[in-house]
Amino acid sequence: MRVYFAPCGIGLGHVGRTVPIAKELLKEKAEVAFSTYRDGVRYIENENLPLMKAPPIGFQVNQDGSIDFRQTAVNPGPFVSSFTVLNQVNAEIRFIGGFGPDVVVSDSRVSSLLAARMLGVPRVCILNQFQVIIPRRKHHLSLARFADSVTLTLVGKMWTSGNTVIIPDFPQPYTISVGNLSIPKSYRKNIRLIGPILAVHPDELETEEELRRKLRLPADKPIVFAPISGSIKEKAFFTGILRKILLEFPEDYEVVMSLGYPGTDDRPERHGNVTIYKWITNRFEYLKACDVVIGRPGHGTITQAMCYGKPVILIPTPGHTEQINNAKQAQDLGVAKIIPQKELSRERLLRCVRQTLEGETPKRLKAIQKEVRECSGLRNAVEIIRAMVRN
């Protein structure tokens, strides 16, 4: 069995959920290859998996980490953007043709789906956002509405046409990406909710007490875990302000922060009660050992925290509609609190942490965790890929 993975390379969430699938298939003596770009390249290299570097594609970012829709539309502009997409499709045709896979697994990348379709290779599409939604700002309102209608028609067709689409999310009523999945009925036939894809299930790890001893974390203080996600440009501003705030947290708390740079020095910086890592290879151990998570409302961050029964404090990237929708759903489910980035301060964050730990959220999460613990997106994804190869 030969499986070709093509995850989006912006940030680490997409590559981070395809790698566990590839590793499961490798246990069955399958051959795998990856195609990605930008942030995803270092992650795959760090995992020592076969890699083909695709032409990069991305968007312009403001100083505060938000997406600059106007600059993205102007630079690189529609002509250069179209050329870049075509260049990526052309590269994918070469990569897929050279590897000769039985199935192509694309995570949020249209170019690999188009290339596989041209070559007649079966396709699995992993998604947690069906449609790119332009931020609703008054001076862009008409353009946003027009862009939404175009992308829903064109991109929606490309996601679903002849592809098996899997969404790595919980079934209702706990679906985190529900606000990003406005899928017309005509597209729903081949779409399945399979559950989150976890590299490490909570039951595979030691108890929280044993992990705290192993990780040299105090047993008598709340542990705050801040794993930073997102693309390098997008998270730079957020990392700076959050790091400064956490370094001022009182000694009553133990803080562990991961900056999210794979393949870098993993030696920690220690500042009193705050430990900062550039990269944590055993993030799931810290996730199980902690009491509360602070971070961006990426789909992976929220679903992983829910699987591990941990409350989250979410600071969405300004104007990032996917993150805003994820955060709102998590808050509505009673598993998270939201702090707008412009309102983020030491006092506000500290108050939010205290309210989270002293309120009903941890108890609520334990109940949800029991209900969703059998939703194995990893097992389901592997079974779907196997079935496609058999057929």
Secondary structure, DSSP 8 states (H G I E B T S, - for coil): -EEEEEE--SSSHHHHHHHHHHHHHHHTT-EEEEEE-THHHHHHHHTT--EEE-------B-TTS-B-HHHHHHTTHHHHHHHHHHHHHHHHHHHHHHH--SEEEEES-HHHHHHHHHHT--EEEE-S-SS------GGGHHHHHHHHHHHHHHHHHHHHTT-EEEE-S--TTS-GGGGG----GGG-TTEEE-----SS-GGGS--HHHHHHHTT--SSS-EEEEE--S-HHHHHHHHHHHHHHHTT--TTSEEEEE---TTS----EEETTEEEES--TTHHHHHHH-SEEEE---HHHHHHHHHTT--EEE---TT-HHHHHHHHHHHHTTSEEE--GGG--HHHHHHHHHHHHHSSHHHHHHHHHHHHTT--HHHHHHHHHHHHHH-
